[in-house]
Amino acid sequence: MCGRFQMTPEAWAAASRLASVPDFIEIPLGFIYPGTPAGILTAGKEGLTSRIARFGWKWNPDKRLQINARCETVWNSPLFGPWMKKDRVVIPASCFFEWTPDKEMIRCMEPGSKVLYMAGFLAENSFVILTTAANASIRDIHHRMPLVLLPEQVAPWIQDETAARRMTQLVPPGMETAPYLFQQPRLF
């Protein structure tokens, strides 16, 4: 389950090459948690564009934020299916985090890249990240992982429902993983 990811200036610079960025938005950087805003890529009038949306959808006031949806069932879900058909988005990040059964935080990055692209959908100005069965690079850490797309899959994911349906069956690319150690900032 993807419940936290990070956006660095380098990752956003790489992602912004795929979409127009309106001058008036400032992309949130750093750790992105459920309930916080993040930059996403979505369909625009003239191709892909970027915007700010909140991570997690509160579809029912009595329920917790919905932050993930399963690729295997999302298209046929009465709750998620309508959003998938009309508002697919891509969430760029420098990395995402998973936790081992021993609660160790692991950073997961795409090897050789400053940015990775997670598939999702937008609902009421909030986004949900799609998850799939973990591939070999993540399986020992967690049984699920975000559906990570290659850069050339970003536009088809957002703009072509038939292509997007096929992509929900793909195995994401292998990730580079490493324990994430918080560093105490120094004052001097």
MDTraj code that builds the backbone (N, CA, C; nanometers):
import mdtraj as md
import numpy as np

residues = "MET CYS GLY ARG PHE GLN MET THR PRO GLU ALA TRP ALA ALA ALA SER ARG LEU ALA SER VAL PRO ASP PHE ILE GLU ILE PRO LEU GLY PHE ILE TYR PRO GLY THR PRO ALA GLY ILE LEU THR ALA GLY LYS GLU GLY LEU THR SER ARG ILE ALA ARG PHE GLY TRP LYS TRP ASN PRO ASP LYS ARG LEU GLN ILE ASN ALA ARG CYS GLU THR VAL TRP ASN SER PRO LEU PHE GLY PRO TRP MET LYS LYS ASP ARG VAL VAL ILE PRO ALA SER CYS PHE PHE GLU TRP THR PRO ASP LYS GLU MET ILE ARG CYS MET GLU PRO GLY SER LYS VAL LEU TYR MET ALA GLY PHE LEU ALA GLU ASN SER PHE VAL ILE LEU THR THR ALA ALA ASN ALA SER ILE ARG ASP ILE HIS HIS ARG MET PRO LEU VAL LEU LEU PRO GLU GLN VAL ALA PRO TRP ILE GLN ASP GLU THR ALA ALA ARG ARG MET THR GLN LEU VAL PRO PRO GLY MET GLU THR ALA PRO TYR LEU PHE GLN GLN PRO ARG LEU PHE".split()
xyz = np.array([
    [0.0851, -0.1169, 0.0000],
    [0.0000, 0.0000, 0.0000],
    [0.0895, 0.1230, 0.0000],
    [0.0614, 0.2146, -0.0861],
    [0.1410, 0.3366, -0.0931],
    [0.0721, 0.4449, -0.0112],
    [0.1299, 0.4784, 0.1030],
    [0.0719, 0.5782, 0.1903],
    [0.1586, 0.7012, 0.2082],
    [0.2742, 0.7010, 0.1443],
    [0.3626, 0.8166, 0.1535],
    [0.4566, 0.8144, 0.0339],
    [0.4818, 0.9338, -0.0191],
    [0.5817, 0.9450, -0.1253],
    [0.6499, 1.0793, -0.1110],
    [0.7501, 1.1013, -0.1941],
    [0.8295, 1.2233, -0.1842],
    [0.8411, 1.2887, -0.3201],
    [0.8406, 1.4224, -0.3194],
    [0.8618, 1.4991, -0.4416],
    [0.9789, 1.5927, -0.4188],
    [1.0791, 1.5800, -0.5044],
    [1.1951, 1.6681, -0.4995],
    [1.1880, 1.7663, -0.6166],
    [1.2620, 1.8775, -0.6101],
    [1.2641, 1.9703, -0.7244],
    [1.3114, 1.9015, -0.8531],
    [1.4087, 1.8116, -0.8419],
    [1.4603, 1.7413, -0.9604],
    [1.3535, 1.6511, -1.0214],
    [1.2763, 1.5839, -0.9371],
    [1.1701, 1.4961, -0.9869],
    [1.0618, 1.5784, -1.0560],
    [1.0228, 1.6914, -0.9947],
    [0.9197, 1.7733, -1.0587],
    [0.9700, 1.8317, -1.1896],
    [1.0961, 1.8727, -1.1959],
    [1.1515, 1.9257, -1.3209],
    [1.1438, 1.8206, -1.4314],
    [1.1759, 1.6950, -1.3981],
    [1.1677, 1.5866, -1.4967],
    [1.0230, 1.5621, -1.5379],
    [0.9309, 1.5591, -1.4420],
    [0.7897, 1.5332, -1.4719],
    [0.7285, 1.6462, -1.5538],
    [0.7700, 1.7697, -1.5284],
    [0.7095, 1.8835, -1.5972],
    [0.7463, 1.8882, -1.7456],
    [0.8399, 1.8055, -1.7878],
    [0.8717, 1.7974, -1.9308],
    [0.7604, 1.7266, -2.0080],
    [0.6756, 1.6509, -1.9368],
    [0.5678, 1.5761, -2.0020],
    [0.4365, 1.6539, -2.0096],
    [0.4253, 1.7636, -1.9352],
    [0.2983, 1.8362, -1.9281],
    [0.3240, 1.9845, -1.9106],
    [0.2283, 2.0637, -1.9518],
    [0.2403, 2.2072, -1.9283],
    [0.2162, 2.2354, -1.7798],
    [0.2834, 2.3360, -1.7289],
    [0.2697, 2.3740, -1.5886],
    [0.2197, 2.5184, -1.5846],
    [0.0967, 2.5396, -1.5373],
    [0.0473, 2.6775, -1.5278],
    [0.1390, 2.7622, -1.4393],
    [0.1582, 2.8865, -1.4771],
    [0.2479, 2.9762, -1.4034],
    [0.2025, 3.0023, -1.2604],
    [0.0742, 2.9916, -1.2345],
    [0.0201, 3.0324, -1.1050],
    [0.0229, 2.9229, -0.9983],
    [0.0680, 2.8015, -1.0310],
    [0.0688, 2.6982, -0.9272],
    [0.2094, 2.6751, -0.8740],
    [0.2163, 2.6454, -0.7471],
    [0.3413, 2.6103, -0.6823],
    [0.3285, 2.4659, -0.6341],
    [0.4115, 2.3796, -0.6876],
    [0.4029, 2.2363, -0.6575],
    [0.4580, 2.2090, -0.5183],
    [0.3816, 2.1403, -0.4334],
    [0.4324, 2.1034, -0.3006],
    [0.5497, 2.0063, -0.3130],
    [0.6547, 2.0325, -0.2381],
    [0.7737, 1.9481, -0.2379],
    [0.7891, 1.8826, -0.1015],
    [0.8718, 1.7787, -0.0957],
    [0.8963, 1.7091, 0.0298],
    [0.8090, 1.5852, 0.0412],
    [0.7814, 1.5454, 0.1654],
    [0.6993, 1.4269, 0.1898],
    [0.5527, 1.4589, 0.1639],
    [0.4857, 1.3692, 0.0967],
    [0.3428, 1.3818, 0.0701],
    [0.2721, 1.2696, 0.1469],
    [0.1837, 1.3079, 0.2359],
    [0.1082, 1.2164, 0.3206],
    [-0.0391, 1.2201, 0.2797],
    [-0.1182, 1.1210, 0.3200],
    [-0.2620, 1.1299, 0.2949],
    [-0.3194, 1.2593, 0.3541],
    [-0.4012, 1.3246, 0.2746],
    [-0.4640, 1.4494, 0.3163],
    [-0.3882, 1.5744, 0.2775],
    [-0.2657, 1.5593, 0.2260],
    [-0.1869, 1.6766, 0.1868],
    [-0.1922, 1.6955, 0.0348],
    [-0.1664, 1.8167, -0.0129],
    [-0.1694, 1.8417, -0.1570],
    [-0.0424, 1.7921, -0.2256],
    [-0.0570, 1.7626, -0.3547],
    [0.0559, 1.7189, -0.4372],
    [0.0301, 1.7596, -0.5811],
    [0.1363, 1.7653, -0.6593],
    [0.1241, 1.7924, -0.8021],
    [0.0907, 1.6649, -0.8760],
    [-0.0019, 1.6741, -0.9711],
    [-0.0397, 1.5585, -1.0530],
    [-0.0397, 1.6001, -1.1995],
    [-0.0366, 1.5017, -1.2877],
    [-0.0486, 1.5241, -1.4312],
    [-0.1861, 1.4756, -1.4742],
    [-0.2529, 1.5550, -1.5563],
    [-0.3888, 1.5229, -1.5980],
    [-0.4118, 1.5716, -1.7409],
    [-0.5299, 1.5430, -1.7943],
    [-0.5632, 1.5863, -1.9299],
    [-0.5942, 1.7355, -1.9304],
    [-0.5426, 1.8032, -2.0320],
    [-0.5706, 1.9446, -2.0512],
    [-0.6348, 1.9660, -2.1869],
    [-0.6641, 2.0892, -2.2194],
    [-0.7271, 2.1205, -2.3479],
    [-0.6341, 2.0903, -2.4650],
    [-0.5047, 2.1085, -2.4422],
    [-0.4067, 2.0883, -2.5499],
    [-0.2990, 1.9899, -2.5070],
    [-0.3375, 1.8740, -2.4627],
    [-0.2413, 1.7739, -2.4178],
    [-0.2439, 1.7603, -2.2676],
    [-0.1316, 1.7220, -2.2100],
    [-0.1240, 1.7024, -2.0658],
    [-0.0931, 1.8335, -1.9949],
    [-0.1461, 1.8465, -1.8757],
    [-0.1205, 1.9629, -1.7927],
    [-0.0991, 1.9165, -1.6490],
    [-0.0625, 2.0069, -1.5630],
    [-0.0419, 1.9722, -1.4225],
    [-0.1340, 2.0573, -1.3366],
    [-0.1598, 2.0072, -1.2183],
    [-0.2429, 2.0785, -1.1226],
    [-0.2149, 2.0248, -0.9829],
    [-0.2752, 2.0855, -0.8857],
    [-0.2625, 2.0424, -0.7469],
    [-0.3908, 1.9699, -0.7068],
    [-0.3762, 1.8592, -0.6364],
    [-0.4910, 1.7858, -0.5811],
    [-0.4496, 1.7273, -0.4466],
    [-0.5472, 1.6880, -0.3701],
    [-0.5219, 1.6320, -0.2370],
    [-0.5057, 1.4809, -0.2467],
    [-0.4094, 1.4268, -0.1715],
    [-0.3841, 1.2830, -0.1681],
    [-0.4870, 1.2173, -0.0762],
    [-0.5761, 1.1407, -0.1354],
    [-0.6782, 1.0690, -0.0607],
    [-0.8153, 1.1294, -0.0823],
    [-0.9118, 1.0426, -0.1031],
    [-1.0484, 1.0826, -0.1340],
    [-1.1404, 1.0459, -0.0189],
    [-1.2127, 1.1413, 0.0331],
    [-1.3088, 1.1201, 0.1423],
    [-1.4460, 1.1000, 0.0781],
    [-1.4728, 0.9802, 0.0301],
    [-1.5971, 0.9531, -0.0422],
    [-1.7171, 0.9386, 0.0504],
    [-1.6908, 0.9161, 0.1783],
    [-1.7972, 0.9037, 0.2765],
    [-1.7481, 0.9705, 0.4044],
    [-1.8237, 1.0645, 0.4598],
    [-1.7767, 1.1356, 0.5789],
    [-1.7494, 1.0442, 0.6982],
    [-1.8118, 0.9272, 0.6994],
    [-1.7937, 0.8339, 0.8111],
    [-1.6775, 0.7369, 0.7888],
    [-1.6118, 0.7447, 0.6746],
    [-1.5031, 0.6521, 0.6410],
    [-1.3691, 0.7257, 0.6401],
    [-1.2612, 0.6471, 0.6472],
    [-1.1262, 0.7032, 0.6357],
    [-1.0999, 0.7462, 0.4919],
    [-0.9952, 0.8266, 0.4736],
    [-0.9542, 0.8648, 0.3382],
    [-0.9210, 0.7397, 0.2576],
    [-0.9669, 0.7366, 0.1362],
    [-0.9323, 0.6283, 0.0436],
    [-0.8068, 0.6732, -0.0300],
    [-0.6919, 0.6093, -0.0028],
    [-0.5669, 0.6541, -0.0655],
    [-0.5219, 0.5612, -0.1772],
    [-0.5681, 0.4359, -0.1761],
    [-0.5289, 0.3382, -0.2769],
    [-0.6512, 0.2634, -0.3278],
    [-0.6407, 0.2136, -0.4505],
    [-0.7419, 0.1262, -0.5088],
    [-0.6682, 0.0139, -0.5818],
    [-0.7249, -0.1036, -0.5813],
    [-0.6622, -0.2207, -0.6423],
    [-0.6862, -0.2239, -0.7932],
    [-0.5778, -0.2397, -0.8698],
    [-0.5875, -0.2485, -1.0165],
    [-0.6819, -0.3601, -1.0600],
    [-0.6805, -0.4691, -0.9859],
    [-0.7550, -0.5881, -1.0248],
    [-0.9064, -0.5657, -1.0248],
    [-0.9553, -0.4704, -0.9464],
    [-1.1002, -0.4512, -0.9329],
    [-1.1480, -0.3097, -0.9655],
    [-1.0579, -0.2176, -0.9904],
    [-1.0940, -0.0762, -1.0005],
    [-1.1916, -0.0453, -1.1144],
    [-1.1768, -0.1108, -1.2288],
    [-1.2632, -0.0783, -1.3434],
    [-1.4080, -0.1201, -1.3200],
    [-1.4293, -0.2286, -1.2472],
    [-1.5650, -0.2790, -1.2250],
    [-1.6259, -0.2318, -1.0940],
    [-1.5524, -0.1558, -1.0176],
    [-1.6016, -0.1075, -0.8895],
    [-1.7084, -0.0001, -0.9105],
    [-1.8252, -0.0137, -0.8438],
    [-1.9255, 0.0925, -0.8568],
    [-1.8767, 0.2259, -0.7991],
    [-1.7852, 0.2202, -0.7035],
    [-1.7319, 0.3419, -0.6429],
    [-1.6234, 0.4051, -0.7299],
    [-1.5281, 0.3255, -0.7783],
    [-1.4119, 0.3778, -0.8508],
    [-1.4277, 0.3797, -1.0027],
    [-1.5020, 0.2853, -1.0578],
    [-1.5131, 0.2698, -1.2028],
    [-1.5487, 0.3974, -1.2776],
    [-1.6496, 0.4728, -1.2317],
    [-1.6834, 0.5955, -1.3051],
    [-1.5688, 0.6965, -1.3102],
    [-1.4917, 0.7086, -1.2034],
    [-1.3779, 0.8014, -1.2021],
    [-1.2669, 0.7521, -1.2941],
    [-1.2460, 0.6211, -1.2965],
    [-1.1422, 0.5643, -1.3830],
    [-1.1732, 0.5896, -1.5299],
    [-1.2996, 0.5884, -1.5643],
    [-1.3374, 0.6075, -1.7043],
    [-1.3199, 0.7513, -1.7508],
    [-1.3221, 0.8477, -1.6585],
    [-1.3179, 0.9867, -1.7043],
    [-1.2045, 1.0707, -1.6477],
    [-1.1426, 1.0310, -1.5376],
    [-1.0438, 1.1175, -1.4721],
    [-0.9185, 1.0429, -1.4255],
    [-0.8514, 0.9757, -1.5196],
    [-0.7252, 0.9101, -1.4840],
    [-0.6153, 1.0156, -1.4764],
    [-0.5269, 1.0016, -1.3794],
    [-0.4162, 1.0951, -1.3597],
    [-0.2882, 1.0162, -1.3353],
    [-0.1785, 1.0880, -1.3379],
    [-0.0484, 1.0307, -1.3027],
    [0.0100, 1.1162, -1.1919],
    [0.0632, 1.0483, -1.0908],
    [0.1220, 1.1155, -0.9765],
    [0.2738, 1.0980, -0.9846],
    [0.3466, 1.2029, -1.0205],
    [0.4928, 1.1897, -1.0244],
    [0.5494, 1.1987, -0.8830],
    [0.6607, 1.1323, -0.8622],
    [0.7282, 1.1331, -0.7319],
    [0.8748, 1.0994, -0.7527],
    [0.9570, 1.1397, -0.6583],
    [1.0973, 1.0980, -0.6644],
    [1.1104, 0.9553, -0.6113],
    [1.0223, 0.9186, -0.5170],
    [1.0214, 0.7835, -0.4618],
    [0.8913, 0.7624, -0.3848],
    [0.8628, 0.6367, -0.3539],
    [0.7533, 0.6070, -0.2628],
    [0.8105, 0.5228, -0.1503],
    [0.7360, 0.5091, -0.0443],
    [0.7836, 0.4360, 0.0730],
    [0.6922, 0.3189, 0.1042],
    [0.7529, 0.2112, 0.1460],
    [0.6801, 0.0944, 0.1972],
    [0.7419, 0.0591, 0.3312],
    [0.6683, -0.0156, 0.4111],
    [0.7163, -0.0569, 0.5416],
    [0.7235, -0.2080, 0.5468],
    [0.8319, -0.2577, 0.6037],
    [0.8478, -0.4019, 0.6219],
    [0.7550, -0.4467, 0.7354],
    [0.7350, -0.5774, 0.7505],
    [0.6559, -0.6254, 0.8644],
    [0.7141, -0.5807, 0.9991],
    [0.8450, -0.5526, 1.0038],
    [0.9091, -0.5042, 1.1263],
    [0.9013, -0.3517, 1.1391],
    [0.8214, -0.2866, 1.0542],
    [0.7991, -0.1417, 1.0568],
    [0.9222, -0.0605, 1.0178],
    [1.0100, -0.1190, 0.9373],
    [1.1240, -0.0454, 0.8835],
    [1.0785, 0.0256, 0.7558],
    [1.1083, 0.1540, 0.7458],
    [1.0690, 0.2337, 0.6308],
    [1.1697, 0.2131, 0.5171],
    [1.1183, 0.1755, 0.4002],
    [1.2027, 0.1476, 0.2844],
    [1.1688, 0.2458, 0.1721],
    [1.2708, 0.3092, 0.1182],
    [1.2562, 0.4006, 0.0044],
    [1.2632, 0.3180, -0.1234],
    [1.1691, 0.3415, -0.2142],
    [1.1618, 0.2676, -0.3411],
    [1.1713, 0.3684, -0.4555],
    [1.2744, 0.3521, -0.5391],
    [1.3000, 0.4457, -0.6486],
    [1.3177, 0.3686, -0.7780],
    [1.2921, 0.4367, -0.8878],
    [1.3180, 0.3755, -1.0169],
    [1.4672, 0.3926, -1.0472],
    [1.5398, 0.2837, -1.0726],
    [1.6847, 0.2945, -1.0956],
    [1.7178, 0.3869, -1.2131],
    [1.8147, 0.4747, -1.1913],
    [1.8629, 0.5620, -1.2976],
    [1.7689, 0.6747, -1.3359],
    [1.6665, 0.6995, -1.2562],
    [1.5720, 0.8052, -1.2892],
    [1.5461, 0.8934, -1.1673],
    [1.5244, 1.0213, -1.1908],
    [1.4938, 1.1140, -1.0812],
    [1.3455, 1.1152, -1.0478],
    [1.2641, 1.0556, -1.1362],
    [1.1185, 1.0591, -1.1181],
    [1.0582, 0.9233, -1.1528],
    [0.9511, 0.8894, -1.0830],
    [0.8693, 0.7741, -1.1213],
    [0.7260, 0.8229, -1.1327],
    [0.6449, 0.7476, -1.2061],
    [0.5089, 0.7906, -1.2362],
    [0.4100, 0.6861, -1.1865],
    [0.3254, 0.7243, -1.0903],
    [0.2268, 0.6320, -1.0345],
    [0.0909, 0.6597, -1.0975],
    [0.0232, 0.5525, -1.1384],
    [-0.1099, 0.5645, -1.1991],
    [-0.2136, 0.5887, -1.0906],
    [-0.3142, 0.6681, -1.1254],
    [-0.4214, 0.6936, -1.0306],
    [-0.5426, 0.7521, -1.0992],
    [-0.6369, 0.7969, -1.0189],
    [-0.7539, 0.8665, -1.0716],
    [-0.7882, 0.9830, -0.9799],
    [-0.8608, 1.0768, -1.0351],
    [-0.9006, 1.1975, -0.9639],
    [-1.0498, 1.1891, -0.9346],
    [-1.0875, 1.2208, -0.8107],
    [-1.2273, 1.2238, -0.7708],
    [-1.2471, 1.3443, -0.6797],
    [-1.3281, 1.4378, -0.7240],
    [-1.3615, 1.5547, -0.6425],
    [-1.2376, 1.6284, -0.5904],
    [-1.1423, 1.6564, -0.6797],
    [-1.0176, 1.7274, -0.6488],
    [-0.9264, 1.6518, -0.5523],
    [-0.9461, 1.5211, -0.5428],
    [-0.8591, 1.4343, -0.4624],
    [-0.8149, 1.3181, -0.5501],
    [-0.6945, 1.2672, -0.5261],
    [-0.6480, 1.1557, -0.6079],
    [-0.6250, 1.0313, -0.5236],
    [-0.6380, 0.9185, -0.5923],
    [-0.6176, 0.7860, -0.5345],
    [-0.5110, 0.7177, -0.6199],
    [-0.4147, 0.6519, -0.5566],
    [-0.3078, 0.5812, -0.6270],
    [-0.3492, 0.4359, -0.6457],
    [-0.3296, 0.3845, -0.7674],
    [-0.3604, 0.2441, -0.7938],
    [-0.2457, 0.1555, -0.7464],
    [-0.2815, 0.0419, -0.6886],
    [-0.1800, -0.0551, -0.6463],
    [-0.2014, -0.1867, -0.7183],
    [-0.0943, -0.2621, -0.7265],
    [-0.0962, -0.3925, -0.7911],
    [-0.0127, -0.4882, -0.7065],
    [-0.0143, -0.6156, -0.7440],
    [0.0695, -0.7121, -0.6735],
    [0.2157, -0.6697, -0.6871],
    [0.2893, -0.6812, -0.5804],
    [0.4303, -0.6402, -0.5813],
    [0.5111, -0.7251, -0.6778],
    [0.6047, -0.6614, -0.7470],
    [0.6960, -0.7364, -0.8326],
    [0.8112, -0.7899, -0.7473],
    [0.9051, -0.8573, -0.8107],
    [1.0143, -0.9229, -0.7376],
    [1.0980, -0.8243, -0.6562],
    [1.1088, -0.7001, -0.7004],
    [1.1932, -0.6041, -0.6286],
    [1.1305, -0.5549, -0.4980],
    [0.9995, -0.5688, -0.4827],
    [0.9275, -0.5178, -0.3652],
    [0.8688, -0.6306, -0.2803],
    [0.8478, -0.7450, -0.3379],
    [0.7745, -0.8555, -0.2741],
    [0.8207, -0.8894, -0.1330],
    [0.9505, -0.8823, -0.1055],
    [0.9997, -0.9146, 0.0291],
    [0.9714, -0.8030, 0.1301],
    [0.9343, -0.6861, 0.0806],
    [0.9055, -0.5722, 0.1675],
    [0.7555, -0.5628, 0.1950],
    [0.6757, -0.5724, 0.0872],
    [0.5306, -0.5579, 0.0994],
    [0.4653, -0.6345, -0.0152],
    [0.3432, -0.6812, 0.0041],
    [0.2753, -0.7606, -0.0986],
    [0.2082, -0.6763, -0.2076],
    [0.1983, -0.5440, -0.1882],
    [0.1398, -0.4539, -0.2872],
    [0.2380, -0.3405, -0.3164],
    [0.2186, -0.2762, -0.4317],
    [0.2987, -0.1601, -0.4680],
    [0.2188, -0.0736, -0.5636],
    [0.2570, 0.0532, -0.5795],
    [0.1870, 0.1376, -0.6779],
    [0.2063, 0.0832, -0.8189],
    [0.1086, 0.1091, -0.9041],
    [0.1232, 0.0787, -1.0459],
    [0.2119, 0.1881, -1.1040],
    [0.3385, 0.1567, -1.1250],
    [0.4361, 0.2532, -1.1763],
    [0.4406, 0.2413, -1.3280],
    [0.4294, 0.3552, -1.3939],
    [0.4300, 0.3619, -1.5396],
    [0.5639, 0.4122, -1.5905],
    [0.5970, 0.3737, -1.7112],
    [0.7137, 0.4283, -1.7796],
    [0.6762, 0.5650, -1.8375],
    [0.7734, 0.6532, -1.8618],
    [0.7403, 0.7867, -1.9146],
    [0.6544, 0.7823, -2.0417],
    [0.6820, 0.6872, -2.1294],
    [0.6044, 0.6794, -2.2543],
    [0.4623, 0.6270, -2.2328],
    [0.4312, 0.5774, -2.1140],
    [0.2962, 0.5301, -2.0833],
    [0.2094, 0.6381, -2.0170],
    [0.2681, 0.7495, -1.9784],
    [0.1948, 0.8535, -1.9048],
    [0.0795, 0.9094, -1.9885],
    [0.1063, 0.9578, -2.1082],
    [0.0003, 1.0167, -2.1916],
    [-0.1073, 0.9138, -2.2267],
    [-0.0706, 0.7922, -2.2731],
    [-0.1768, 0.6948, -2.3012],
    [-0.2609, 0.6605, -2.1779],
    [-0.1986, 0.6535, -2.0592],
    [-0.2751, 0.6254, -1.9379],
    [-0.3850, 0.7302, -1.9183],
    [-0.3488, 0.8551, -1.9351],
    [-0.4429, 0.9644, -1.9102],
    [-0.5450, 0.9786, -2.0231],
    [-0.5033, 0.9597, -2.1469],
    [-0.5868, 0.9961, -2.2616],
    [-0.6591, 0.8801, -2.3305],
    [-0.6212, 0.7558, -2.3052],
    [-0.6742, 0.6428, -2.3821],
    [-0.7235, 0.5329, -2.2877],
    [-0.8545, 0.5220, -2.2730],
    [-0.9110, 0.4239, -2.1801],
    [-0.8714, 0.2812, -2.2152],
    [-0.8701, 0.2462, -2.3426],
    [-0.8334, 0.1096, -2.3827],
    [-0.6902, 0.0785, -2.3411],
    [-0.5992, 0.1717, -2.3655],
    [-0.4592, 0.1521, -2.3245],
    [-0.4490, 0.1440, -2.1727],
    [-0.5223, 0.2289, -2.1021],
    [-0.5184, 0.2289, -1.9555],
    [-0.5682, 0.0957, -1.9000],
    [-0.6724, 0.0400, -1.9574],
    [-0.7221, -0.0908, -1.9110],
    [-0.6140, -0.1980, -1.9245],
    [-0.5402, -0.1940, -2.0355],
    [-0.4303, -0.2906, -2.0537],
    [-0.3195, -0.2678, -1.9510],
    [-0.2898, -0.1418, -1.9219],
    [-0.1805, -0.1094, -1.8299],
    [-0.2087, -0.1563, -1.6875],
    [-0.3346, -0.1672, -1.6481],
    [-0.3632, -0.2144, -1.5122],
    [-0.3258, -0.3615, -1.4947],
    [-0.2941, -0.4290, -1.6032],
    [-0.2524, -0.5691, -1.5957],
    [-0.1000, -0.5856, -1.6057],
    [-0.0276, -0.4769, -1.6210],
    [0.1176, -0.4835, -1.6360],
    [0.1878, -0.5036, -1.5025],
    [0.3062, -0.5618, -1.5090],
    [0.3944, -0.5698, -1.3928],
    [0.4806, -0.4442, -1.3952],
    [0.4810, -0.3658, -1.2872],
    [0.5612, -0.2430, -1.2863],
    [0.7109, -0.2733, -1.2995],
    [0.7879, -0.1739, -1.3435],
    [0.9329, -0.1942, -1.3539],
    [0.9941, -0.2193, -1.2162],
    [1.1104, -0.2831, -1.2161],
    [1.1807, -0.3102, -1.0908],
    [1.2233, -0.1815, -1.0223],
    [1.2209, -0.1823, -0.8918],
    [1.2572, -0.0660, -0.8120],
    [1.3887, -0.0914, -0.7403],
    [1.4609, 0.0150, -0.7157],
    [1.5793, 0.0119, -0.6304],
    [1.5294, 0.0438, -0.4899],
    [1.5650, -0.0388, -0.3932],
    [1.5148, -0.0181, -0.2571],
    [1.6300, -0.0018, -0.1590],
    [1.6045, 0.0762, -0.0555],
    [1.7044, 0.0972, 0.0489],
    [1.6329, 0.1440, 0.1752],
    [1.6832, 0.1036, 0.2923],
    [1.6241, 0.1562, 0.4162],
    [1.6334, 0.3076, 0.4171],
    [1.5291, 0.3711, 0.4655],
    [1.5283, 0.5166, 0.4726],
    [1.5565, 0.5567, 0.6158],
    [1.6636, 0.6305, 0.6336],
    [1.7032, 0.6754, 0.7662],
    [1.6807, 0.8251, 0.7748],
    [1.6009, 0.8642, 0.8714],
    [1.5800, 1.0077, 0.8915],
    [1.7083, 1.0677, 0.9468],
    [1.7458, 1.1838, 0.8978],
    [1.8642, 1.2512, 0.9458],
    [1.8215, 1.3756, 1.0233],
    [1.8769, 1.3916, 1.1383],
    [1.8486, 1.5093, 1.2205],
    [1.9113, 1.6308, 1.1545],
    [1.8327, 1.7345, 1.1252],
    [1.8934, 1.8539, 1.0656],
    [1.9903, 1.9213, 1.1630],
    [2.0934, 1.9784, 1.1048],
    [2.1937, 2.0467, 1.1860],
    [2.1666, 2.1968, 1.1852],
    [2.1833, 2.2589, 1.2993],
    [2.1638, 2.4031, 1.3076],
    [2.2879, 2.4801, 1.2684],
    [2.4043, 2.4207, 1.2889],
    [2.5305, 2.4899, 1.2586],
    [2.6196, 2.4041, 1.1749],
])
top = md.Topology()
chain = top.add_chain()
for i, resn in enumerate(residues, 1):
    res = top.add_residue(resn, chain, resSeq=i)
    for name in ("N", "CA", "C"):
        top.add_atom(name, md.element.get_by_symbol(name[0]), res)
traj = md.Trajectory(xyz[None], top)
